[in-house]
Amino acid sequence: MKYLFIIFSVLAFSLPATAQQNWQGKFEQLDQQLPTPNSYRSASGAPGTNYWQQRADYEIAVELNEDTQLITGRETITYYNNAPEVLRYLWLQLDQNNLSKGNMTDKTETNRVRDSIPVKFFPLASDAYGYEGGFKIKSVKDAATGKDLPFYNQFHHASVDLPTAMKTGDKYSFIIEWSYVEKDRMQFSERGGYEFFPADGNALYAIAQWFPRMCVFDDHEGWQNKQFMGQGEFALVFGNYRVRITVPSDHIVGATGMLQNPKEVLTKDQIERFDRAKKTFDAPVFIVTEEEARKKEKERSKKKSTWEFHAENVRDFAFATSRKFIWDAMAVKVGDKTPLAQSLYPKEGNPLWAKESTKAIKNTLEVYSARTFEYPYPTAYSVHTANQGMEYPMICYNGGRPKSDGTYSQRTYEGMVGVIIHEVGHNFFPMIVNSDERQWSWMDEGLNSFLERETKRERYPDVNISWGSPKGMAGYMRGDKEMMRPIMWQSDDIPAGDFGPNAYGKPAAALTLLRETVMGPELFDKAFKEYSQRWAFKHPKPADFFRTMEDASAVDLDWFWRGWFYSVDNVDVELDEVKWYKVKSQTKDLENKNVKTKTGDLAANSSKGKATDFSNGPQEFTMINTPDANYSEFRNKINDADVRKDLESKNLYEITLKNKGGLVTPVIIEWTFKDGTKEVEQIPAEVWRLNETEVKKIFVKEKEVTRVVIDPTGNTGEVNPADNVFPKRVSENKFDQLKRD
């Protein structure tokens, strides 16, 4: 009955409001905090009509010396200036220099001496291991003339002075010769390196950040000049790659892109299996079996082979190589494409990896493609390494190793599946939707963690998915706000212990809340797909994401971004009070036989003015006629007597909510009625717009209520569920808890 809603909306907001304290503008628009829209990036969040981005193509020849761990390379970079300005120099990033002597990370790391400190945590760990890292640049030359180019190191960056300034539309090629000694990644917690297996005397190489790469130059900040400090990852330029990788001839190599010369590096049987895998959709085909890999572990070829890979429109290139590799693959149907899911792993990964790795690639490509865009690349690798996961275009390195006897726990299984989904998922964010990881880790890690959880939810019912949910992040968000950083915080300035929750878990929880509670799955999925497709193969910024999500949904989310992304507030809503009322009957009862409610003070059934339960019954109040002068527009539509009569049989509940955590939030209310039935209703976050700290609201119910709970399932991320229940719970002391236990 619409008119009842109108009358009681008026009644609810005509009650005296609690005095507003410490107004913080939680519903103010973000306009002044976001960059001004322009012809490069529009107000809708889409690329503008004049959007541009640079391009860098690479031709690289690289060789691994397995005896010395020396990696030697020669690359030709062709850089395309699509910017509407002249460039007189180019900037490269030299990320291997993070382990060179005098690197920026060690110089700026704060520390103290304490007893029993592990060597790997000491700032000069590289000296302790006798390892000298960093690029050794042999030469930088003009590709056309062969002349040396001025080259200047700036910690982990280096500049190349151009012989002639590049105008818009120009391209320029130059050649770099370089080398570095690969590190033992079991000693250094780095993204690339090798793992040595003493039992068989072989190594597994996961090669990353292994060549000088172009920095990003864009419309937002010009040259990306943030140094690589180890935590904030990479900002990179799209381009085409042609890479020749020389390794011992008994090695198997996986890399970004597709293998171009299988006849030169594979056996006849391996070629046949490889071709069969490209047409097989139901189960992986073993191109190299475990038996074959075990046999190669006992041999060591003195010959060399060169594997050639091509990749188009990628932002980076990585490769893995070892004679220990088992290799399986299968095709995946994604729209009209059939990318090849491939896994490389040593025998130490079995039986878990043979069972789950390629299956996880398939599940990831299918779910992510449905939520964003069809996976455009021809392949996706999952490579087993001993520790942390790491992602690159079309290839990723993943942990999750069984015990030496081949057994594994549920935790190992869940961790292995989770890391593969996550790292393969990075092909979408940031390898294609190419955000700046050095600045905003959440733009790839958070969005990817959200879709990782969605993939598990859809394909892995036996896997725990609490991480990245609002409820799962409540413990973190309950922590000391003085020690936290907002999600909108530069990557390297987030304390290491806070980085995972801040960049991965909290953004994923925010997006889960946005999808499940604020927007609804259908509307959220539409907007999220719009963002993904708008910015595929481009360089989005945070404002582009915020604006697109609003533009594609017609939902004003500034309050949401402000609270979840720009603050360290949490969701802590207290159900402070519930009052039960009935409308006082206007029927005369001379003998007072029908009086069932108490008269007088509306809070007469409460303790110290605040009701603690429903035991004293409802309080009655008088409803007077609506004044004609103030509400004349309603007079011809409703009749006061009809309204009063209808309400006399109903129960009215006035609830008082207090926002103790500071984060404005939708309010989910679960009503339990006397007959045992339940009802759940949701109030939008805008209920807090006129008072950010306390609101009162009246609800009309046909049936008598016995219990009220706010956020009964933790969907909003409530950090203190204990004060979300009415009647109030009696807090147990430790003695009572011990007696109960």
C-alpha positions in Angstrom: 0.0 0.0 0.0 1.9 3.0 -1.3 0.2 5.6 0.8 1.2 3.8 4.0 4.9 4.1 2.9 4.4 7.9 2.3 2.8 8.5 5.7 5.4 6.5 7.6 8.3 8.0 5.7 7.0 11.4 6.9 6.6 10.1 10.4 10.0 8.5 10.5 11.9 11.6 9.4 9.7 14.0 11.5 11.1 12.4 14.7 13.8 14.5 16.4 17.2 13.8 14.8 20.3 13.0 16.8 22.7 15.9 16.8 25.3 15.5 14.1 28.9 15.4 15.2 32.1 15.4 13.2 30.5 15.6 9.7 33.0 14.0 7.2 31.2 14.3 3.9 31.0 10.6 3.2 28.4 11.2 0.5 30.2 14.1 -1.2 31.2 13.5 -4.8 34.8 12.5 -5.7 35.0 15.1 -8.5 37.8 17.2 -6.8 39.9 14.1 -6.1 39.8 12.6 -9.5 41.7 13.9 -12.5 39.8 16.3 -14.7 38.3 14.5 -17.8 39.9 15.5 -21.1 40.1 14.3 -24.7 42.4 11.4 -23.6 40.3 10.1 -20.8 36.6 10.9 -20.8 34.2 11.7 -17.9 32.4 8.4 -18.6 35.6 6.5 -17.8 36.2 5.5 -21.4 39.3 6.2 -23.5 38.9 9.6 -25.0 38.7 10.5 -28.7 42.4 11.5 -28.6 43.6 8.6 -26.4 47.1 7.4 -27.4 49.8 5.1 -26.1 53.3 4.2 -27.0 54.6 0.9 -28.5 57.9 -1.0 -28.2 58.9 -4.0 -30.3 61.7 -6.4 -29.2 63.9 -8.8 -31.1 66.0 -10.7 -28.5 68.6 -13.4 -28.6 69.4 -14.8 -25.1 71.6 -17.7 -23.9 71.7 -19.5 -20.5 75.0 -21.0 -19.3 73.9 -23.7 -16.9 77.3 -24.1 -15.4 77.9 -20.4 -14.5 74.3 -19.2 -14.3 75.2 -16.4 -16.6 72.5 -15.1 -18.9 73.7 -13.1 -21.9 71.5 -11.2 -24.3 71.3 -8.9 -27.2 68.1 -7.0 -28.0 66.9 -4.6 -30.6 64.2 -2.3 -29.4 62.1 -0.4 -31.8 60.2 2.4 -30.1 57.1 4.1 -31.6 56.3 7.6 -30.5 52.5 8.1 -30.6 52.5 10.9 -28.1 51.5 14.4 -29.2 54.9 15.7 -28.1 58.6 15.5 -29.0 60.9 13.0 -27.1 64.6 13.7 -26.8 65.5 10.7 -24.6 64.0 7.3 -23.7 63.8 5.7 -20.3 64.5 2.0 -19.6 63.8 0.0 -16.4 66.6 -2.3 -15.2 64.8 -4.4 -12.6 67.6 -6.8 -12.0 69.5 -3.9 -10.5 67.3 -4.4 -7.4 70.0 -6.9 -6.3 73.0 -4.9 -7.4 75.3 -3.3 -4.9 74.1 0.1 -3.8 70.6 -0.5 -5.0 67.7 1.8 -4.0 65.9 -0.8 -1.9 68.8 -1.5 0.4 69.7 2.2 0.7 66.2 3.1 1.8 65.3 0.1 3.9 64.9 0.8 7.6 66.0 -1.9 10.1 67.4 -2.7 13.4 69.7 -5.3 14.9 68.0 -8.0 16.9 69.1 -11.4 18.2 68.6 -14.4 15.9 67.8 -12.4 12.7 67.7 -14.6 9.6 70.3 -13.7 7.0 67.7 -13.3 4.3 66.1 -10.5 6.2 69.3 -8.6 6.6 69.6 -5.7 4.1 73.0 -6.8 2.8 72.0 -10.4 2.2 73.5 -10.3 -1.3 76.9 -9.8 0.3 76.3 -12.6 2.8 75.7 -15.0 -0.1 78.5 -13.7 -2.2 76.2 -12.9 -5.0 76.7 -9.9 -7.3 73.5 -9.1 -9.1 72.3 -6.5 -11.5 72.7 -5.9 -15.2 76.1 -5.5 -16.8 75.5 -3.3 -19.9 78.1 -4.1 -22.5 76.9 -1.6 -25.1 74.0 0.6 -26.3 74.1 1.5 -30.0 72.1 3.1 -32.7 70.7 0.2 -34.8 71.2 2.0 -38.1 74.7 3.5 -37.6 76.2 1.3 -35.0 77.3 4.3 -33.0 77.3 4.3 -29.3 74.5 6.2 -27.6 74.8 8.1 -24.3 73.5 5.9 -21.5 72.9 6.9 -17.9 72.1 4.6 -15.0 69.8 6.0 -12.3 69.6 3.1 -9.8 66.9 0.8 -11.4 66.3 3.1 -14.4 68.5 4.2 -17.3 68.1 6.9 -20.0 69.2 6.7 -23.6 69.8 10.0 -25.3 68.5 10.1 -28.9 70.6 11.3 -31.7 67.6 13.1 -33.2 64.4 14.0 -31.3 61.4 11.8 -32.0 58.4 13.6 -33.3 54.9 12.3 -33.2 54.7 9.3 -35.5 58.4 8.6 -35.5 60.0 5.2 -34.6 63.6 4.6 -33.5 65.6 1.4 -33.1 68.6 0.8 -30.8 70.6 -2.3 -29.7 71.6 -3.2 -26.1 74.0 -6.0 -25.2 73.9 -7.1 -21.6 74.3 -9.9 -19.1 73.7 -10.8 -15.5 74.2 -13.8 -13.2 70.9 -15.5 -12.4 70.1 -15.9 -8.7 69.1 -18.8 -6.5 65.5 -18.0 -5.8 65.6 -20.2 -2.7 68.0 -17.8 -1.1 66.5 -14.6 -2.5 62.8 -13.9 -2.3 62.6 -12.7 -5.9 60.1 -13.2 -8.7 62.6 -15.0 -10.9 65.7 -17.2 -10.6 66.5 -20.9 -10.4 65.8 -23.7 -7.9 68.5 -26.4 -7.6 67.5 -30.0 -6.8 70.4 -31.7 -5.0 68.9 -35.2 -5.3 69.4 -35.3 -9.1 71.8 -32.3 -9.6 69.5 -30.3 -11.9 68.0 -26.9 -11.8 64.6 -25.4 -12.8 64.8 -21.9 -14.2 62.0 -19.3 -14.0 63.4 -16.4 -15.9 61.8 -13.0 -15.2 62.7 -9.3 -15.5 65.6 -10.6 -17.5 66.1 -7.9 -20.1 66.2 -4.1 -20.2 62.6 -3.0 -20.8 61.0 0.3 -21.8 59.3 2.4 -19.2 55.7 3.6 -19.9 55.3 7.2 -21.2 51.6 8.2 -21.1 49.2 11.1 -20.9 48.8 10.8 -17.1 52.4 11.4 -15.9 54.7 11.3 -18.8 57.6 8.9 -18.1 56.8 6.4 -15.3 59.7 7.2 -13.0 59.0 5.2 -9.8 62.0 3.1 -9.0 61.6 -0.7 -8.5 61.8 -1.2 -4.8 60.7 -4.9 -4.9 57.1 -4.6 -3.9 55.4 -2.4 -6.4 55.5 -4.3 -9.7 55.6 -3.2 -13.3 54.4 -0.6 -15.7 55.1 -1.8 -19.3 54.5 -1.0 -22.9 52.7 -3.2 -25.4 54.5 -4.5 -28.4 55.6 -7.5 -30.5 58.3 -9.9 -29.5 60.6 -12.3 -31.4 62.8 -14.1 -29.0 65.4 -16.8 -29.5 66.4 -18.7 -26.4 69.5 -20.9 -26.3 69.7 -23.6 -23.6 71.1 -27.1 -23.3 69.4 -29.3 -25.9 67.9 -31.7 -23.3 65.9 -28.8 -21.8 62.2 -28.1 -22.3 61.3 -24.4 -22.7 58.0 -22.6 -22.1 57.6 -18.9 -22.8 55.4 -16.0 -23.7 54.0 -16.7 -27.1 53.9 -19.7 -29.4 56.9 -22.0 -30.3 57.9 -21.2 -33.9 60.5 -24.0 -34.6 59.2 -27.3 -33.0 61.0 -29.4 -35.6 64.4 -28.0 -34.5 63.9 -28.6 -30.7 61.4 -31.4 -30.3 61.5 -35.1 -31.1 59.2 -36.7 -33.6 57.0 -38.2 -30.9 56.9 -34.8 -29.0 55.7 -33.0 -32.2 53.0 -35.5 -32.7 51.8 -35.2 -29.1 52.0 -31.4 -29.3 49.9 -31.3 -32.4 47.4 -33.7 -30.8 47.1 -31.6 -27.7 46.0 -28.6 -29.8 42.9 -30.6 -30.8 42.1 -32.3 -27.5 39.6 -30.7 -25.2 38.6 -33.4 -22.6 41.9 -34.2 -20.9 45.6 -33.1 -21.1 48.0 -34.9 -23.5 51.4 -35.6 -22.1 54.0 -34.3 -24.5 56.8 -35.2 -22.1 55.9 -37.9 -19.6 57.2 -38.3 -16.1 59.1 -41.4 -17.1 60.8 -39.4 -19.9 61.6 -36.5 -17.6 63.2 -38.8 -15.0 65.4 -40.4 -17.7 66.6 -36.9 -18.8 67.5 -36.0 -15.2 70.2 -38.6 -15.3 71.7 -37.3 -18.5 73.3 -34.0 -19.3 73.6 -32.9 -22.9 76.7 -31.0 -24.0 74.8 -29.7 -27.0 72.7 -26.5 -27.3 69.3 -25.8 -28.9 67.6 -22.6 -29.7 63.9 -22.2 -29.1 62.1 -19.4 -30.9 58.9 -17.8 -29.7 56.8 -15.0 -31.2 54.2 -13.0 -29.3 52.1 -10.1 -30.5 50.7 -7.2 -28.5 52.1 -8.2 -25.2 53.6 -6.0 -22.5 56.4 -8.4 -21.3 58.1 -11.7 -22.0 59.2 -14.5 -19.6 60.4 -18.0 -20.0 61.1 -21.2 -18.0 63.5 -24.0 -18.8 64.7 -27.3 -17.3 65.5 -30.9 -18.3 63.3 -31.9 -15.4 60.0 -30.7 -17.0 57.1 -32.9 -17.5 54.9 -31.3 -20.1 51.2 -31.7 -20.6 48.7 -29.6 -22.6 45.1 -29.4 -23.9 42.9 -27.1 -25.9 40.3 -24.8 -24.4 37.2 -23.5 -26.2 36.8 -19.8 -25.7 34.4 -18.3 -28.1 35.7 -19.0 -31.6 39.3 -19.4 -30.3 41.0 -22.5 -28.9 44.0 -21.4 -26.8 46.4 -24.1 -25.6 46.6 -24.7 -21.8 50.1 -26.0 -21.0 51.7 -27.1 -17.8 55.4 -27.6 -17.0 56.4 -29.2 -13.7 59.1 -31.5 -12.3 58.3 -34.9 -10.8 58.3 -33.2 -7.4 55.0 -31.7 -8.3 53.2 -35.0 -8.9 50.7 -36.4 -8.5 49.0 -33.1 -7.8 50.2 -31.2 -10.8 49.3 -33.8 -13.4 45.8 -33.9 -11.9 45.1 -30.2 -11.4 47.3 -27.7 -13.1 46.0 -27.7 -16.7 42.5 -28.2 -15.5 42.9 -25.0 -13.4 44.1 -23.1 -16.5 41.1 -24.2 -18.4 38.7 -23.2 -15.6 40.3 -19.8 -15.3 40.3 -19.0 -19.0 36.6 -20.0 -19.3 35.3 -18.1 -16.2 37.4 -14.9 -16.8 36.5 -14.8 -20.4 32.8 -15.0 -19.5 33.2 -12.1 -17.1 35.5 -9.8 -19.2 36.4 -10.6 -22.8 37.4 -13.7 -24.7 41.0 -14.7 -24.0 42.9 -13.4 -27.1 46.2 -15.1 -26.8 47.1 -18.5 -28.3 48.4 -20.2 -25.1 48.6 -20.0 -21.3 51.3 -21.8 -19.3 51.4 -22.8 -15.7 54.9 -23.6 -14.5 55.6 -25.3 -11.1 58.1 -23.5 -8.9 58.9 -24.0 -5.2 57.6 -20.7 -3.8 55.4 -17.7 -4.6 53.3 -17.3 -7.7 54.2 -14.7 -10.3 52.6 -13.7 -13.6 53.7 -12.7 -17.1 51.9 -12.7 -20.5 50.8 -16.3 -21.3 53.1 -17.8 -18.6 53.1 -17.9 -14.8 55.1 -19.5 -12.0 53.2 -21.2 -9.3 53.8 -23.0 -6.0 52.0 -25.9 -4.3 54.3 -28.9 -3.9 53.3 -32.2 -2.4 55.4 -34.0 0.3 58.3 -36.1 -0.9 56.1 -39.2 -0.7 53.5 -37.6 -3.1 50.9 -37.0 -0.5 49.4 -33.6 0.1 47.0 -31.9 2.4 43.7 -30.1 1.6 45.6 -26.9 2.3 48.3 -27.7 -0.3 45.6 -28.5 -2.8 43.7 -25.3 -2.2 46.8 -23.2 -2.2 48.0 -24.8 -5.5 44.6 -24.4 -7.2 44.3 -20.8 -5.9 47.7 -19.6 -7.0 47.3 -21.1 -10.5 43.9 -19.5 -11.0 45.3 -16.2 -9.6 48.4 -16.1 -11.8 46.7 -17.3 -15.0 44.0 -14.8 -14.3 46.7 -12.1 -14.3 46.7 -12.5 -18.1 43.5 -10.4 -18.0 44.7 -8.0 -15.3 47.2 -6.4 -15.9 48.6 -8.2 -18.9 45.8 -7.0 -21.1 43.9 -4.4 -19.0 47.3 -2.9 -18.5 47.3 -0.9 -15.3 50.3 0.6 -13.6 51.3 -1.9 -10.9 54.1 0.3 -9.6 51.5 2.9 -8.5 48.3 0.9 -7.9 48.6 -2.7 -7.0 44.9 -3.0 -6.3 44.0 -2.4 -9.9 45.4 -5.8 -10.9 45.8 -7.7 -7.6 42.4 -6.7 -6.2 40.4 -7.1 -9.4 42.2 -10.4 -10.1 41.6 -11.7 -6.5 37.9 -11.0 -6.9 37.7 -13.0 -10.1 39.9 -15.7 -8.6 37.3 -16.1 -5.8 34.5 -16.1 -8.4 36.3 -18.9 -10.3 36.6 -21.0 -7.2 33.0 -20.4 -6.3 31.8 -21.5 -9.8 34.3 -24.4 -10.4 35.7 -25.6 -7.0 32.9 -26.2 -4.4 35.5 -28.0 -2.2 37.7 -25.0 -1.9 37.4 -22.4 0.9 36.6 -18.9 -0.5 36.4 -16.8 2.6 39.6 -14.9 1.7 38.5 -11.9 -0.4 35.0 -11.8 1.0 33.6 -9.0 3.2 33.2 -11.5 6.1 36.7 -13.0 5.5 38.3 -9.5 5.6 36.5 -8.4 8.8 39.4 -9.5 11.0 41.8 -7.4 9.1 39.6 -4.4 9.0 39.0 -4.7 12.7 42.7 -3.9 13.2 44.4 -0.7 14.3 43.5 2.0 11.9 46.6 4.0 12.8 48.7 1.2 11.2 46.6 0.8 8.0 46.8 2.5 4.7 43.8 3.1 2.3 43.6 0.9 -0.8 44.4 4.1 -2.8 48.0 4.1 -1.6 51.1 3.8 -3.7 52.4 0.2 -3.7 55.8 0.6 -2.2 54.5 2.8 0.6 52.3 0.1 2.1 53.9 -1.8 5.0 54.9 -5.3 3.8 52.7 -7.1 6.4 49.7 -5.0 5.3 50.3 -5.5 1.5 48.3 -8.7 1.0 45.1 -7.6 2.8 45.4 -4.0 1.4 46.1 -4.8 -2.3 44.4 -8.2 -2.7 41.9 -9.1 0.0 40.2 -5.8 0.8 39.7 -4.7 -2.8 38.3 -8.2 -3.6 36.0 -7.9 -0.6 34.9 -4.5 -1.8 34.0 -5.8 -5.3 32.2 -8.8 -3.8 30.1 -6.4 -1.6 29.5 -4.2 -4.7 28.3 -7.2 -6.7 26.3 -9.1 -4.2 24.8 -6.4 -2.0 25.1 -2.9 -3.5 24.5 -3.4 -7.3 23.4 -6.9 -7.7 25.2 -9.5 -9.9 23.6 -8.7 -13.2 24.2 -5.0 -13.1 27.7 -5.4 -11.6 28.7 -8.0 -14.2 27.6 -5.7 -17.0 29.6 -2.7 -15.7 32.7 -4.8 -14.9 32.7 -6.3 -18.4 32.3 -2.8 -19.9 35.4 -1.6 -18.0 37.4 -4.7 -19.1 36.5 -4.4 -22.7 37.0 -0.6 -22.8 40.5 -0.9 -21.4 41.7 -4.1 -23.0 45.2 -3.5 -24.4 45.2 0.0 -22.9 46.5 1.8 -19.8 43.6 2.5 -17.3 43.9 4.6 -14.2 41.8 4.3 -11.0 39.5 7.1 -12.1 38.8 5.2 -15.3 37.6 2.2 -13.3 35.5 4.3 -10.9 33.8 6.3 -13.6 33.2 3.3 -15.9 31.5 1.3 -13.1 29.1 4.2 -12.5 28.6 5.1 -16.2 27.7 1.5 -17.2 25.4 1.0 -14.2 23.8 4.4 -13.6 24.6 3.9 -9.9 26.3 6.7 -8.0 29.1 5.0 -6.2 31.2 7.9 -5.0 30.3 7.1 -1.4 31.5 3.5 -1.9 34.9 4.5 -3.5 35.4 7.1 -0.8 34.8 4.7 2.0 36.3 1.5 0.8 39.2 2.8 -1.3 40.1 6.2 0.2 39.7 5.5 3.9 40.6 2.9 6.5 37.1 3.0 8.0 35.3 -0.3 8.7 31.8 -1.6 8.9 30.7 -1.5 12.5 27.0 -0.8 12.8 25.5 -1.2 16.2 21.8 -2.1 16.6 21.5 0.3 19.5 17.8 0.1 20.2 14.5 -1.4 19.0 11.2 0.0 20.2 7.9 -1.8 19.6 4.7 0.3 19.1 1.1 -0.1 18.3 -1.4 2.6 17.2 -3.7 3.6 20.0 -7.2 2.5 19.1 -9.8 5.3 18.6 -12.7 3.0 19.4 -14.3 3.9 22.7 -14.1 1.2 25.4 -15.9 2.5 28.5 -15.0 -0.5 30.6 -11.3 -0.6 29.4 -11.7 -4.3 28.5 -9.7 -4.2 25.3 -6.6 -2.3 26.4 -3.6 -4.5 25.6 -0.9 -1.9 25.4 0.6 0.4 28.0 0.2 4.1 28.0 2.4 7.0 29.0 6.1 7.4 28.2 7.0 5.7 24.9 10.1 4.3 26.5 8.5 3.2 29.7 9.4 -0.5 29.0 13.0 0.2 28.7 15.9 0.1 31.1 17.3 3.6 31.7 15.3 4.8 28.7 16.6 2.1 26.3 14.7 -1.2 25.6 16.7 -4.4 26.1 14.0 -6.9 24.9 10.4 -7.2 24.0 9.2 -8.7 27.3 7.1 -5.7 28.4 5.1 -5.6 25.2 4.4 -2.8 22.8 3.9 0.9 23.7 0.9 2.6 22.2 0.9 6.0 20.5 -1.8 8.3 19.1 -2.1 9.0 15.4 -3.7 12.3 14.7 -5.3 13.5 11.5 -3.0 14.8 8.8 -3.1 18.6 8.7 -4.7 19.8 5.5 -2.5 22.9 5.2 0.7 21.0 5.1 -0.4 17.9 3.2 -3.1 19.1 0.9 -1.7 17.1 -2.0 -2.6 13.9 -0.3 -6.1 14.8 0.8 -7.9 13.5 -2.3 -5.8 10.3 -2.4 -6.0 8.9 1.1 -8.3 8.9 4.1 -6.8 9.3 7.6 -9.4 7.0 9.1 -8.6 4.2 6.7 -4.8 4.6 7.4 -5.4 4.5 11.1 -7.7 1.6 11.0 -5.3 -0.4 8.8 -2.4 0.3 11.2 -4.3 -0.6 14.4 -3.7 -4.3 13.6 0.0 -4.0 12.8 3.2 -3.9 14.7 5.5 -0.9 14.4 9.2 -1.2 15.2 11.5 1.8 15.5 15.2 0.8 15.2 18.2 3.0 16.1 21.4 2.3 14.2 24.8 3.7 15.1 27.7 3.8 12.7 30.7 3.1 15.0 33.2 2.0 12.3 32.8 5.1 10.1 32.2 3.2 6.8 28.7 3.9 5.5 27.1 0.7 4.4 23.9 -0.9 3.2 22.0 -2.3 6.2 20.7 -5.9 6.0 18.1 -6.7 8.5 16.8 -10.1 9.5 13.5 -10.2 11.3 12.4 -13.3 13.2 8.7 -13.5 14.0 6.8 -15.2 16.8 5.7 -18.0 14.6 9.3 -18.8 13.7 9.3 -17.4 10.2 12.0 -15.0 9.0 12.2 -12.0 6.7 15.4 -10.3 5.3 15.3 -6.8 3.9 18.0 -4.5 2.8 18.3 -0.7 3.2 20.6 1.1 0.8 23.7 2.9 2.2 22.0 6.2 1.4 20.1 5.8 4.6 23.1 7.5 6.2 23.3 10.5 3.9 21.7 13.0 6.3 23.4 11.6 9.4 26.6 9.6 9.1 26.7 8.4 12.7 23.1 7.6 13.7 19.8 6.9 12.0 16.3 5.9 13.2 13.8 4.1 11.0 10.3 2.7 11.4 9.2 -0.6 10.0 5.6 -1.9 9.8 5.1 -5.6 10.3 2.0 -7.8 10.1 3.4 -10.3 12.6 5.0 -9.8 16.0 8.8 -9.8 16.0 10.9 -11.7 18.5 14.4 -11.1 17.2 16.2 -8.5 15.0 19.7 -9.1 13.6 21.8 -6.7 11.5 24.0 -8.3 8.7 23.1 -11.9 9.8 25.6 -13.6 7.3 28.4 -11.0 7.4 27.8 -9.9 3.8 28.7 -6.3 4.6 31.9 -7.1 6.4 30.6 -6.2 9.9 33.6 -6.3 12.3 31.6 -6.6 15.5 28.6 -8.9 15.1 28.1 -9.0 18.9 26.2 -5.7 19.0 24.1 -6.5 15.9 21.4 -8.4 17.8 18.2 -7.5 19.6 17.2 -8.5 22.2 20.6 -7.7 23.6 22.9 -10.5 24.4 24.5 -10.7 27.8 28.2 -10.5 27.5 30.0 -13.5 29.0 33.0 -13.0 31.2 35.9 -15.4 31.0 34.6 -17.4 34.0 31.3 -17.9 32.3 33.0 -19.0 29.1 35.1 -21.5 31.0 32.0 -22.9 32.8 30.2 -23.2 29.4 33.2 -24.9 27.7 
